[in-house]
Amino acid sequence: MKEANLTWDNVEANAMRIAVKIADIVPSLPTSFQLLSNPTKPPLKIYGVPRGGIYAAQAVQAALTVSDMDRRVILVEEPDSDCIFVDDVIDTGKTRDGFISEYEYPNLPFYALIDKIKTHEFLKGTWVSFPWERMLNENGPTQNVRRLIEYIGDDPNREGLEETPIRVIRSYEKLFSGYKQEPTDIIKVFEDDDCDEMVILKNIQFYSTCEHHMLPFFGKAHIAYIPDKRVIGVSKLIRILEIYTRRLSIQERIGQQVTNTLQTCLCPRGAACVLEAQHFCMTARGVEKQDSIMITSSLTGAFKKSTEARNEFLKMIRG
């Protein structure tokens, strides 16, 4: 993942941008938000969303204080419906939407130094590093791994674990490489009027990570389609599977994604995908059933409608 290292100048500039927006909206906010020169009115309250939003809120408070606005601005430790909310970064918008939902205020003033949805769309897919994180040795993802090691009760500074955080992050480059591609990026379709018989690629080994517990599940896949004058290279079947398995997912969804992709790109008479896998969330925890195998299928077109086509496919992958 790309990384953007923000400087204090960047923080100050973005905090001033937020301060200007706050100055624009204060007159239209409920009276409880407003503070002019009248000391009897409550102060303008800013709540910094933990953790990074705390530093962001301090920067916004400073920007408001040095501006020409005649108002008192305070930081609060607990949020309420009279606060202006400030975060360090809006990535997917879920944190912001959670506060909006909790306070039942559709126009809740919520700002971030970096807003990847609106103001800073060019930073989507980029890890943003703030200066306070670097000063506190909170080096993004690797520091989060260190915290997890501490949480489970071990010492991230001991010899065997010193380089573990960076190794984990490097391993994620492969384990979750599916986020960097879409099947349409790699599929090349060939026209062939003579191809109309079932195409099957079976026993494809795959590895994925369950989105519920972030534990691995792995096994083999069987993919088939019945061409309608259009085919793709056989290796592309593996590549399609790899794109979807190298993401946080569930087994059921992967099969559907594979068949949906084949249907969309090839328009075959039918597509099928059967997955057989062992799940660490069932073998290493939970019910702890070591020999359990989960089998899922996704069938479209002729495979779903025709018993003959379905039986031929199942017979071939079991042989």
C-alpha positions as CSV (number, residue, x, y, z in Angstrom):
1,M,0.0,0.0,0.0
2,K,1.2,3.5,-0.8
3,E,2.0,5.8,2.2
4,A,1.6,9.5,2.5
5,N,3.6,11.2,5.3
6,L,1.9,14.4,6.4
7,T,3.9,17.2,7.9
8,W,2.9,19.7,10.6
9,D,2.4,22.3,7.8
10,N,0.0,19.9,6.2
11,V,-1.9,19.4,9.5
12,E,-2.0,23.2,10.1
13,A,-3.3,23.9,6.6
14,N,-6.0,21.3,6.8
15,A,-7.0,22.4,10.3
16,M,-7.4,26.0,9.0
17,R,-9.5,24.7,6.2
18,I,-11.8,23.0,8.8
19,A,-11.8,26.2,10.9
20,V,-13.1,28.2,7.9
21,K,-15.9,25.7,7.3
22,I,-16.9,25.8,11.0
23,A,-17.0,29.6,10.9
24,D,-19.3,29.3,7.9
25,I,-21.7,26.9,9.5
26,V,-21.9,28.2,13.1
27,P,-24.6,30.8,12.3
28,S,-26.9,28.1,10.9
29,L,-26.4,25.7,13.8
30,P,-28.8,25.3,16.7
31,T,-28.3,28.1,19.3
32,S,-26.5,25.7,21.6
33,F,-23.6,25.5,19.1
34,Q,-23.2,29.3,18.9
35,L,-21.0,31.6,20.8
36,L,-20.5,35.2,19.9
37,S,-19.0,37.7,22.3
38,N,-21.8,37.0,24.8
39,P,-20.2,35.0,27.7
40,T,-23.5,33.7,28.8
41,K,-23.8,31.4,25.8
42,P,-22.1,28.1,25.9
43,P,-18.7,27.7,24.3
44,L,-18.1,26.1,20.9
45,K,-17.3,22.5,21.8
46,I,-15.1,20.3,19.8
47,Y,-14.8,16.5,20.3
48,G,-11.8,14.7,19.0
49,V,-12.6,11.2,17.9
50,P,-10.1,8.8,19.6
51,R,-7.3,8.3,18.9
52,G,-5.9,10.4,16.1
53,G,-8.9,12.7,16.1
54,I,-7.7,14.0,19.5
55,Y,-4.6,15.6,17.9
56,A,-6.7,16.7,15.0
57,A,-9.1,18.5,17.3
58,Q,-6.3,20.3,19.0
59,A,-5.1,21.5,15.7
60,V,-8.5,22.8,14.7
61,Q,-8.9,24.5,18.1
62,A,-5.6,26.3,17.5
63,A,-6.8,27.3,14.1
64,L,-10.0,28.7,15.4
65,T,-8.3,30.5,18.3
66,V,-5.8,32.4,16.0
67,S,-8.6,33.3,13.6
68,D,-10.6,36.5,13.7
69,M,-13.6,34.8,15.2
70,D,-14.7,36.3,18.6
71,R,-15.5,33.1,20.3
72,R,-14.2,30.7,23.0
73,V,-13.5,27.2,21.7
74,I,-13.0,24.3,24.1
75,L,-12.1,20.6,23.7
76,V,-14.4,18.1,25.5
77,E,-13.7,14.5,26.6
78,E,-17.2,13.2,26.1
79,P,-19.3,13.7,22.9
80,D,-22.8,15.0,22.9
81,S,-25.2,16.4,20.4
82,D,-23.8,20.0,20.8
83,C,-20.3,19.1,19.7
84,I,-18.5,19.6,16.5
85,F,-16.7,16.3,15.8
86,V,-13.2,16.2,14.4
87,D,-11.3,13.1,13.3
88,D,-7.9,12.6,11.7
89,V,-9.0,10.7,8.6
90,I,-12.3,9.7,7.0
91,D,-11.6,6.5,5.1
92,T,-14.8,4.6,4.4
93,G,-17.1,7.0,6.4
94,K,-18.3,4.3,8.8
95,T,-17.0,6.1,11.9
96,R,-18.7,9.4,10.8
97,D,-21.9,7.6,10.0
98,G,-21.9,5.9,13.3
99,F,-21.8,9.2,15.2
100,I,-24.5,10.6,12.9
101,S,-26.7,7.6,13.6
102,E,-26.1,7.7,17.4
103,Y,-27.0,11.3,17.8
104,E,-29.8,11.1,15.2
105,Y,-28.6,14.4,13.7
106,P,-28.3,14.0,9.9
107,N,-26.3,17.2,9.5
108,L,-23.9,16.5,12.4
109,P,-20.8,18.7,12.0
110,F,-18.1,16.1,11.4
111,Y,-14.8,17.0,9.9
112,A,-11.4,15.3,9.3
113,L,-8.0,16.5,8.4
114,I,-8.0,14.0,5.6
115,D,-11.3,13.1,3.9
116,K,-10.7,10.4,1.4
117,I,-14.3,10.4,0.3
118,K,-14.7,14.1,-0.6
119,T,-11.7,16.5,-0.2
120,H,-8.8,14.0,-0.7
121,E,-10.2,11.4,-3.1
122,F,-6.7,11.0,-4.6
123,L,-5.5,9.4,-1.3
124,K,-7.9,6.4,-1.5
125,G,-5.9,3.3,-1.1
126,T,-3.1,5.2,0.6
127,W,-2.0,4.8,4.2
128,V,-1.8,8.3,5.7
129,S,0.9,8.9,8.4
130,F,0.5,11.9,10.7
131,P,3.5,13.5,12.4
132,W,2.3,12.7,15.9
133,E,2.2,9.0,15.0
134,R,5.8,9.1,13.8
135,M,6.9,11.1,16.9
136,L,5.2,8.6,19.2
137,N,6.7,5.7,17.1
138,E,3.2,4.8,16.0
139,N,4.4,3.7,12.6
140,G,1.0,2.9,11.1
141,P,0.3,-0.8,10.5
142,T,3.5,-2.2,12.1
143,Q,2.7,-0.3,15.3
144,N,-0.7,-1.9,15.3
145,V,0.8,-5.3,15.1
146,R,3.0,-4.4,18.1
147,R,0.0,-3.5,20.1
148,L,-1.7,-6.8,19.2
149,I,1.4,-8.7,20.4
150,E,1.2,-6.7,23.7
151,Y,-2.5,-7.4,24.0
152,I,-2.1,-11.2,23.8
153,G,0.5,-10.9,26.6
154,D,3.9,-11.1,24.9
155,D,6.8,-8.6,24.6
156,P,7.2,-7.1,21.1
157,N,10.7,-6.1,22.0
158,R,12.0,-9.5,22.7
159,E,14.5,-11.0,20.2
160,G,12.1,-13.3,18.4
161,L,9.4,-10.7,18.0
162,E,11.4,-7.5,17.2
163,E,11.0,-7.9,13.4
164,T,7.6,-9.6,13.5
165,P,5.4,-6.5,12.9
166,I,7.2,-5.7,9.7
167,R,7.1,-9.3,8.6
168,V,3.4,-9.5,9.2
169,I,2.8,-6.4,7.1
170,R,5.0,-7.7,4.3
171,S,3.1,-11.0,4.4
172,Y,-0.2,-9.0,4.0
173,E,1.1,-7.8,0.6
174,K,0.6,-11.3,-0.7
175,L,-2.3,-12.5,1.6
176,F,-4.5,-9.5,0.6
177,S,-3.1,-8.8,-2.9
178,G,-6.6,-9.3,-4.3
179,Y,-7.5,-5.8,-3.4
180,K,-5.1,-4.4,-5.9
181,Q,-6.7,-6.0,-8.9
182,E,-10.1,-6.5,-10.5
183,P,-10.8,-9.5,-12.8
184,T,-11.5,-7.1,-15.7
185,D,-7.9,-6.1,-15.5
186,I,-6.6,-9.5,-16.5
187,I,-9.3,-11.2,-18.5
188,K,-8.9,-11.4,-22.3
189,V,-11.7,-13.0,-24.2
190,F,-11.2,-15.0,-27.4
191,E,-13.9,-15.6,-30.0
192,D,-14.2,-19.2,-31.1
193,D,-17.3,-20.5,-32.9
194,D,-16.3,-24.1,-32.4
195,C,-16.1,-24.1,-28.6
196,D,-19.4,-25.0,-27.1
197,E,-18.5,-28.0,-24.8
198,M,-17.9,-27.9,-21.0
199,V,-14.6,-26.5,-19.8
200,I,-13.5,-27.7,-16.4
201,L,-10.4,-26.8,-14.3
202,K,-10.4,-28.8,-11.1
203,N,-8.3,-29.3,-8.0
204,I,-7.1,-25.6,-7.9
205,Q,-5.4,-25.0,-4.5
206,F,-6.4,-21.8,-2.9
207,Y,-5.8,-19.9,0.3
208,S,-8.0,-17.2,1.8
209,T,-8.7,-15.4,5.1
210,C,-12.1,-15.4,6.8
211,E,-13.5,-11.9,7.3
212,H,-15.1,-12.9,10.6
213,H,-12.0,-13.9,12.6
214,M,-9.2,-13.1,10.2
215,L,-8.1,-16.7,10.3
216,P,-7.1,-18.7,7.3
217,F,-9.2,-21.2,5.3
218,F,-7.8,-23.2,2.4
219,G,-8.6,-26.0,0.1
220,K,-9.3,-26.7,-3.5
221,A,-11.6,-25.2,-6.1
222,H,-13.3,-26.6,-9.2
223,I,-14.4,-24.1,-11.9
224,A,-16.3,-24.8,-15.1
225,Y,-18.2,-23.0,-17.8
226,I,-20.0,-23.9,-21.0
227,P,-18.8,-21.5,-23.8
228,D,-21.1,-19.7,-26.1
229,K,-18.5,-19.0,-28.8
230,R,-16.3,-17.1,-26.3
231,V,-13.4,-18.5,-24.2
232,I,-10.6,-17.3,-22.0
233,G,-7.1,-18.7,-21.3
234,V,-7.2,-21.5,-18.7
235,S,-4.8,-19.7,-16.4
236,K,-7.2,-16.8,-16.2
237,L,-9.6,-19.1,-14.3
238,I,-6.9,-19.4,-11.6
239,R,-6.2,-15.7,-11.7
240,I,-9.9,-14.8,-11.2
241,L,-10.0,-17.2,-8.2
242,E,-6.8,-15.7,-6.8
243,I,-8.1,-12.2,-6.9
244,Y,-11.2,-13.0,-4.8
245,T,-9.5,-15.4,-2.4
246,R,-6.7,-12.9,-1.6
247,R,-9.2,-10.7,0.2
248,L,-11.0,-10.9,3.5
249,S,-14.0,-12.9,2.5
250,I,-16.3,-15.9,3.2
251,Q,-16.2,-19.1,1.2
252,E,-19.8,-18.8,0.0
253,R,-19.2,-15.4,-1.5
254,I,-16.0,-16.4,-3.4
255,G,-17.8,-19.0,-5.5
256,Q,-20.5,-16.5,-6.4
257,Q,-17.9,-13.9,-7.4
258,V,-16.2,-16.4,-9.7
259,T,-19.3,-17.4,-11.5
260,N,-20.7,-13.9,-11.7
261,T,-17.4,-12.8,-13.2
262,L,-17.5,-15.5,-15.8
263,Q,-21.1,-14.7,-16.6
264,T,-20.3,-11.0,-17.0
265,C,-17.1,-11.3,-19.1
266,L,-17.9,-14.4,-21.2
267,C,-21.7,-14.6,-21.3
268,P,-21.4,-18.5,-21.3
269,R,-24.3,-20.8,-21.3
270,G,-23.5,-21.5,-17.7
271,A,-20.8,-21.3,-15.0
272,A,-20.0,-23.3,-11.9
273,C,-17.6,-23.1,-9.0
274,V,-17.3,-25.6,-6.1
275,L,-15.0,-24.9,-3.2
276,E,-13.9,-27.4,-0.6
277,A,-12.0,-25.9,2.4
278,Q,-10.8,-26.3,6.0
279,H,-11.4,-23.3,8.2
280,F,-9.1,-22.5,11.1
281,C,-12.0,-20.8,12.9
282,M,-13.5,-24.3,13.2
283,T,-10.3,-26.3,13.7
284,A,-8.2,-24.0,15.9
285,R,-11.0,-22.4,17.9
286,G,-14.7,-22.6,18.4
287,V,-16.0,-26.2,17.9
288,E,-12.4,-27.4,17.2
289,K,-13.4,-30.1,14.7
290,Q,-10.2,-31.0,13.0
291,D,-11.4,-33.0,10.0
292,S,-14.4,-30.9,9.0
293,I,-14.5,-29.8,5.3
294,M,-16.9,-27.1,4.1
295,I,-18.2,-27.5,0.6
296,T,-20.0,-24.7,-1.2
297,S,-21.2,-24.3,-4.8
298,S,-22.3,-21.6,-7.1
299,L,-24.2,-22.5,-10.3
300,T,-25.5,-20.4,-13.1
301,G,-27.3,-20.9,-16.4
302,A,-27.2,-24.5,-17.7
303,F,-25.5,-25.8,-14.6
304,K,-28.4,-24.6,-12.5
305,K,-31.2,-25.4,-15.0
306,S,-30.0,-28.7,-16.5
307,T,-29.6,-31.8,-14.4
308,E,-27.6,-33.4,-17.1
309,A,-25.0,-30.6,-17.2
310,R,-24.8,-30.4,-13.4
311,N,-24.3,-34.1,-13.0
312,E,-21.6,-34.2,-15.7
313,F,-19.8,-31.4,-13.9
314,L,-20.0,-33.1,-10.5
315,K,-18.9,-36.5,-12.0
316,M,-15.9,-34.9,-13.6
317,I,-14.6,-33.2,-10.5
318,R,-15.1,-36.3,-8.4
319,G,-13.3,-38.6,-10.8
